[in-house]
Amino acid sequence: MRLSRDKVNKLAHTVADSLAEVENVDFIEDRNTIRMECRKILEELFAAEAKIDAAARLKIESQKRIIPEGTQEWDILYRKYYNDEVKKLGI
C-alpha cells in the first residue's frame, strides 16, 4: 500500500513525539532533524516493501497457469514468495 507524503510525515511526527516521551531517550539533535530522519527511514522501508511485493506478484504471474488473486492458492503463494524475498534481503 502506498502512503501519501502527508501520512508518512504524520507517522514520522508520531515516532519523534513518542521517542520524546520516553524517559531514557535524550535527543542530541533538534526534534525536526529527528522527524526528518524518521521520515527518510520510513520512506526507505516502504520502498523496500513495494519492491518485495512486486517481486512476489511477478513470481505468481510467471506460473504456468493463471492463479486468480484473492484465492486461497494465490494467498498462500504470495506469503511464501513474499517471505522468500524478505529472507533474500536479510530483513
VMD Tcl script that builds the backbone (N, CA, C; Angstrom):
set m [mol new atoms 273]
animate dup $m
set s [atomselect $m all]
$s set {name element resname resid chain x y z} {
  {N N MET 1 A 0.849 -1.166 0.000}
  {CA C MET 1 A 0.000 0.000 0.000}
  {C C MET 1 A 0.904 1.241 0.000}
  {N N ARG 2 A 0.620 2.146 -0.851}
  {CA C ARG 2 A 1.387 3.382 -0.967}
  {C C ARG 2 A 0.774 4.439 -0.062}
  {N N LEU 3 A 1.600 5.029 0.793}
  {CA C LEU 3 A 1.142 6.093 1.679}
  {C C LEU 3 A 1.513 7.441 1.095}
  {N N SER 4 A 0.651 8.408 1.311}
  {CA C SER 4 A 0.933 9.750 0.831}
  {C C SER 4 A 2.042 10.383 1.661}
  {N N ARG 5 A 2.610 11.424 1.122}
  {CA C ARG 5 A 3.677 12.146 1.824}
  {C C ARG 5 A 3.171 12.679 3.172}
  {N N ASP 6 A 1.921 13.143 3.195}
  {CA C ASP 6 A 1.343 13.658 4.443}
  {C C ASP 6 A 1.237 12.563 5.500}
  {N N LYS 7 A 0.848 11.378 5.091}
  {CA C LYS 7 A 0.726 10.280 6.047}
  {C C LYS 7 A 2.086 9.835 6.570}
  {N N VAL 8 A 3.088 9.822 5.696}
  {CA C VAL 8 A 4.440 9.475 6.135}
  {C C VAL 8 A 4.949 10.533 7.114}
  {N N ASN 9 A 4.671 11.808 6.820}
  {CA C ASN 9 A 5.062 12.878 7.745}
  {C C ASN 9 A 4.369 12.729 9.091}
  {N N LYS 10 A 3.093 12.381 9.066}
  {CA C LYS 10 A 2.339 12.175 10.306}
  {C C LYS 10 A 2.951 11.035 11.116}
  {N N LEU 11 A 3.305 9.944 10.438}
  {CA C LEU 11 A 3.961 8.830 11.123}
  {C C LEU 11 A 5.293 9.252 11.730}
  {N N ALA 12 A 6.066 10.028 10.981}
  {CA C ALA 12 A 7.359 10.499 11.475}
  {C C ALA 12 A 7.177 11.394 12.695}
  {N N HIS 13 A 6.171 12.260 12.663}
  {CA C HIS 13 A 5.863 13.102 13.829}
  {C C HIS 13 A 5.506 12.231 15.032}
  {N N THR 14 A 4.692 11.225 14.805}
  {CA C THR 14 A 4.263 10.335 15.883}
  {C C THR 14 A 5.453 9.600 16.492}
  {N N VAL 15 A 6.359 9.118 15.650}
  {CA C VAL 15 A 7.555 8.424 16.140}
  {C C VAL 15 A 8.419 9.376 16.961}
  {N N ALA 16 A 8.676 10.562 16.430}
  {CA C ALA 16 A 9.510 11.533 17.145}
  {C C ALA 16 A 8.868 11.944 18.467}
  {N N ASP 17 A 7.560 12.166 18.456}
  {CA C ASP 17 A 6.858 12.539 19.693}
  {C C ASP 17 A 6.892 11.407 20.708}
  {N N SER 18 A 6.718 10.183 20.236}
  {CA C SER 18 A 6.760 9.027 21.137}
  {C C SER 18 A 8.146 8.853 21.743}
  {N N LEU 19 A 9.167 9.040 20.929}
  {CA C LEU 19 A 10.531 8.949 21.457}
  {C C LEU 19 A 10.805 10.033 22.493}
  {N N ALA 20 A 10.276 11.227 22.272}
  {CA C ALA 20 A 10.488 12.335 23.201}
  {C C ALA 20 A 9.849 12.062 24.559}
  {N N GLU 21 A 8.799 11.251 24.571}
  {CA C GLU 21 A 8.116 10.944 25.825}
  {C C GLU 21 A 8.820 9.861 26.644}
  {N N VAL 22 A 9.727 9.112 26.034}
  {CA C VAL 22 A 10.447 8.053 26.744}
  {C C VAL 22 A 11.517 8.696 27.625}
  {N N GLU 23 A 11.510 8.315 28.896}
  {CA C GLU 23 A 12.428 8.936 29.851}
  {C C GLU 23 A 13.899 8.667 29.545}
  {N N ASN 24 A 14.201 7.487 29.025}
  {CA C ASN 24 A 15.595 7.101 28.785}
  {C C ASN 24 A 16.149 7.586 27.448}
  {N N VAL 25 A 15.357 8.357 26.711}
  {CA C VAL 25 A 15.791 8.853 25.405}
  {C C VAL 25 A 16.099 10.335 25.497}
  {N N ASP 26 A 17.317 10.696 25.105}
  {CA C ASP 26 A 17.724 12.097 25.026}
  {C C ASP 26 A 18.117 12.389 23.587}
  {N N PHE 27 A 17.558 13.447 23.042}
  {CA C PHE 27 A 17.896 13.849 21.675}
  {C C PHE 27 A 19.174 14.673 21.693}
  {N N ILE 28 A 20.091 14.341 20.784}
  {CA C ILE 28 A 21.283 15.167 20.622}
  {C C ILE 28 A 21.125 16.109 19.431}
  {N N GLU 29 A 20.024 15.940 18.718}
  {CA C GLU 29 A 19.646 16.827 17.612}
  {C C GLU 29 A 18.281 17.416 17.929}
  {N N ASP 30 A 17.898 18.444 17.195}
  {CA C ASP 30 A 16.576 19.023 17.422}
  {C C ASP 30 A 15.497 18.064 16.911}
  {N N ARG 31 A 14.277 18.248 17.379}
  {CA C ARG 31 A 13.188 17.323 17.070}
  {C C ARG 31 A 12.887 17.275 15.573}
  {N N ASN 32 A 13.028 18.384 14.867}
  {CA C ASN 32 A 12.770 18.388 13.427}
  {C C ASN 32 A 13.768 17.494 12.692}
  {N N THR 33 A 15.012 17.506 13.097}
  {CA C THR 33 A 16.022 16.638 12.477}
  {C C THR 33 A 15.671 15.173 12.711}
  {N N ILE 34 A 15.225 14.868 13.923}
  {CA C ILE 34 A 14.807 13.505 14.246}
  {C C ILE 34 A 13.611 13.105 13.383}
  {N N ARG 35 A 12.651 14.004 13.261}
  {CA C ARG 35 A 11.456 13.728 12.451}
  {C C ARG 35 A 11.834 13.489 10.994}
  {N N MET 36 A 12.729 14.302 10.461}
  {CA C MET 36 A 13.143 14.155 9.053}
  {C C MET 36 A 13.856 12.818 8.842}
  {N N GLU 37 A 14.682 12.417 9.795}
  {CA C GLU 37 A 15.370 11.130 9.680}
  {C C GLU 37 A 14.373 9.978 9.770}
  {N N CYS 38 A 13.384 10.106 10.641}
  {CA C CYS 38 A 12.319 9.096 10.734}
  {C C CYS 38 A 11.586 8.983 9.400}
  {N N ARG 39 A 11.267 10.125 8.793}
  {CA C ARG 39 A 10.571 10.116 7.506}
  {C C ARG 39 A 11.407 9.433 6.431}
  {N N LYS 40 A 12.705 9.722 6.431}
  {CA C LYS 40 A 13.595 9.116 5.449}
  {C C LYS 40 A 13.641 7.596 5.624}
  {N N ILE 41 A 13.737 7.141 6.859}
  {CA C ILE 41 A 13.778 5.705 7.139}
  {C C ILE 41 A 12.457 5.049 6.739}
  {N N LEU 42 A 11.345 5.676 7.079}
  {CA C LEU 42 A 10.036 5.133 6.713}
  {C C LEU 42 A 9.880 5.034 5.196}
  {N N GLU 43 A 10.306 6.065 4.472}
  {CA C GLU 43 A 10.207 6.039 3.017}
  {C C GLU 43 A 11.056 4.917 2.427}
  {N N GLU 44 A 12.245 4.700 2.991}
  {CA C GLU 44 A 13.103 3.609 2.521}
  {C C GLU 44 A 12.461 2.254 2.794}
  {N N LEU 45 A 11.861 2.095 3.972}
  {CA C LEU 45 A 11.190 0.842 4.308}
  {C C LEU 45 A 9.996 0.583 3.392}
  {N N PHE 46 A 9.200 1.617 3.126}
  {CA C PHE 46 A 8.049 1.458 2.248}
  {C C PHE 46 A 8.478 1.154 0.814}
  {N N ALA 47 A 9.587 1.734 0.373}
  {CA C ALA 47 A 10.092 1.445 -0.973}
  {C C ALA 47 A 10.570 -0.003 -1.062}
  {N N ALA 48 A 11.261 -0.471 -0.030}
  {CA C ALA 48 A 11.720 -1.857 0.000}
  {C C ALA 48 A 10.524 -2.814 0.013}
  {N N GLU 49 A 9.495 -2.467 0.778}
  {CA C GLU 49 A 8.296 -3.302 0.848}
  {C C GLU 49 A 7.601 -3.363 -0.511}
  {N N ALA 50 A 7.574 -2.260 -1.215}
  {CA C ALA 50 A 6.948 -2.236 -2.543}
  {C C ALA 50 A 7.707 -3.126 -3.520}
  {N N LYS 51 A 9.036 -3.135 -3.434}
  {CA C LYS 51 A 9.842 -3.999 -4.303}
  {C C LYS 51 A 9.596 -5.471 -3.987}
  {N N ILE 52 A 9.500 -5.788 -2.692}
  {CA C ILE 52 A 9.238 -7.166 -2.279}
  {C C ILE 52 A 7.866 -7.600 -2.782}
  {N N ASP 53 A 6.878 -6.739 -2.625}
  {CA C ASP 53 A 5.527 -7.031 -3.090}
  {C C ASP 53 A 5.514 -7.279 -4.591}
  {N N ALA 54 A 6.187 -6.422 -5.340}
  {CA C ALA 54 A 6.226 -6.566 -6.805}
  {C C ALA 54 A 6.904 -7.865 -7.215}
  {N N ALA 55 A 7.972 -8.225 -6.528}
  {CA C ALA 55 A 8.679 -9.468 -6.853}
  {C C ALA 55 A 7.804 -10.684 -6.574}
  {N N ALA 56 A 7.088 -10.666 -5.448}
  {CA C ALA 56 A 6.202 -11.783 -5.110}
  {C C ALA 56 A 5.080 -11.908 -6.134}
  {N N ARG 57 A 4.502 -10.780 -6.533}
  {CA C ARG 57 A 3.424 -10.805 -7.525}
  {C C ARG 57 A 3.929 -11.293 -8.892}
  {N N LEU 58 A 5.138 -10.891 -9.245}
  {CA C LEU 58 A 5.721 -11.317 -10.515}
  {C C LEU 58 A 5.933 -12.826 -10.535}
  {N N LYS 59 A 6.365 -13.397 -9.418}
  {CA C LYS 59 A 6.551 -14.846 -9.349}
  {C C LYS 59 A 5.224 -15.577 -9.526}
  {N N ILE 60 A 4.172 -15.026 -8.919}
  {CA C ILE 60 A 2.860 -15.657 -9.075}
  {C C ILE 60 A 2.395 -15.558 -10.525}
  {N N GLU 61 A 2.593 -14.406 -11.147}
  {CA C GLU 61 A 2.176 -14.212 -12.535}
  {C C GLU 61 A 2.963 -15.090 -13.503}
  {N N SER 62 A 4.171 -15.483 -13.118}
  {CA C SER 62 A 5.006 -16.277 -14.010}
  {C C SER 62 A 4.695 -17.776 -13.934}
  {N N GLN 63 A 3.721 -18.160 -13.154}
  {CA C GLN 63 A 3.318 -19.569 -13.075}
  {C C GLN 63 A 2.768 -20.007 -14.434}
  {N N LYS 64 A 2.817 -21.295 -14.683}
  {CA C LYS 64 A 2.345 -21.823 -15.962}
  {C C LYS 64 A 0.852 -21.583 -16.173}
  {N N ARG 65 A 0.106 -21.627 -15.092}
  {CA C ARG 65 A -1.332 -21.394 -15.216}
  {C C ARG 65 A -1.697 -20.129 -14.452}
  {N N ILE 66 A -2.827 -19.580 -14.791}
  {CA C ILE 66 A -3.283 -18.344 -14.148}
  {C C ILE 66 A -3.859 -18.678 -12.776}
  {N N ILE 67 A -3.361 -17.955 -11.764}
  {CA C ILE 67 A -3.861 -18.119 -10.397}
  {C C ILE 67 A -4.533 -16.796 -10.027}
  {N N PRO 68 A -5.848 -16.796 -9.924}
  {CA C PRO 68 A -6.565 -15.543 -9.650}
  {C C PRO 68 A -6.238 -14.975 -8.264}
  {N N GLU 69 A -6.003 -13.679 -8.226}
  {CA C GLU 69 A -5.741 -13.006 -6.957}
  {C C GLU 69 A -6.989 -13.090 -6.076}
  {N N GLY 70 A -6.774 -13.303 -4.805}
  {CA C GLY 70 A -7.877 -13.402 -3.865}
  {C C GLY 70 A -8.246 -14.836 -3.519}
  {N N THR 71 A -7.736 -15.781 -4.319}
  {CA C THR 71 A -7.999 -17.182 -3.999}
  {C C THR 71 A -7.048 -17.641 -2.900}
  {N N GLN 72 A -7.398 -18.751 -2.262}
  {CA C GLN 72 A -6.561 -19.277 -1.192}
  {C C GLN 72 A -5.176 -19.650 -1.723}
  {N N GLU 73 A -5.138 -20.248 -2.913}
  {CA C GLU 73 A -3.851 -20.624 -3.511}
  {C C GLU 73 A -2.978 -19.392 -3.747}
  {N N TRP 74 A -3.565 -18.318 -4.252}
  {CA C TRP 74 A -2.817 -17.087 -4.505}
  {C C TRP 74 A -2.264 -16.539 -3.195}
  {N N ASP 75 A -3.096 -16.522 -2.157}
  {CA C ASP 75 A -2.662 -16.008 -0.856}
  {C C ASP 75 A -1.500 -16.809 -0.284}
  {N N ILE 76 A -1.582 -18.124 -0.414}
  {CA C ILE 76 A -0.505 -18.987 0.092}
  {C C ILE 76 A 0.791 -18.733 -0.674}
  {N N LEU 77 A 0.686 -18.683 -1.995}
  {CA C LEU 77 A 1.882 -18.418 -2.814}
  {C C LEU 77 A 2.454 -17.033 -2.530}
  {N N TYR 78 A 1.572 -16.045 -2.382}
  {CA C TYR 78 A 2.040 -14.683 -2.116}
  {C C TYR 78 A 2.840 -14.652 -0.817}
  {N N ARG 79 A 2.284 -15.241 0.242}
  {CA C ARG 79 A 3.011 -15.251 1.523}
  {C C ARG 79 A 4.345 -15.969 1.393}
  {N N LYS 80 A 4.371 -17.096 0.686}
  {CA C LYS 80 A 5.614 -17.848 0.509}
  {C C LYS 80 A 6.642 -17.014 -0.251}
  {N N TYR 81 A 6.244 -16.477 -1.390}
  {CA C TYR 81 A 7.188 -15.700 -2.198}
  {C C TYR 81 A 7.600 -14.408 -1.503}
  {N N TYR 82 A 6.666 -13.782 -0.795}
  {CA C TYR 82 A 6.976 -12.554 -0.046}
  {C C TYR 82 A 8.033 -12.861 1.011}
  {N N ASN 83 A 7.837 -13.935 1.768}
  {CA C ASN 83 A 8.795 -14.323 2.796}
  {C C ASN 83 A 10.143 -14.696 2.192}
  {N N ASP 84 A 10.133 -15.349 1.035}
  {CA C ASP 84 A 11.389 -15.675 0.345}
  {C C ASP 84 A 12.155 -14.410 -0.007}
  {N N GLU 85 A 11.459 -13.398 -0.511}
  {CA C GLU 85 A 12.112 -12.136 -0.869}
  {C C GLU 85 A 12.664 -11.413 0.365}
  {N N VAL 86 A 11.908 -11.462 1.447}
  {CA C VAL 86 A 12.386 -10.847 2.687}
  {C C VAL 86 A 13.663 -11.517 3.169}
  {N N LYS 87 A 13.697 -12.850 3.093}
  {CA C LYS 87 A 14.890 -13.592 3.506}
  {C C LYS 87 A 16.082 -13.244 2.631}
  {N N LYS 88 A 15.848 -13.072 1.317}
  {CA C LYS 88 A 16.932 -12.703 0.411}
  {C C LYS 88 A 17.589 -11.384 0.828}
  {N N LEU 89 A 16.753 -10.457 1.298}
  {CA C LEU 89 A 17.268 -9.144 1.706}
  {C C LEU 89 A 17.845 -9.160 3.128}
  {N N GLY 90 A 17.623 -10.241 3.835}
  {CA C GLY 90 A 18.149 -10.350 5.192}
  {C C GLY 90 A 17.404 -9.511 6.198}
  {N N ILE 91 A 16.143 -9.272 5.937}
  {CA C ILE 91 A 15.345 -8.452 6.845}
  {C C ILE 91 A 14.731 -9.337 7.902}
}
mol reanalyze $m
mol bondsrecalc $m
mol representation Tube
mol addrep $m
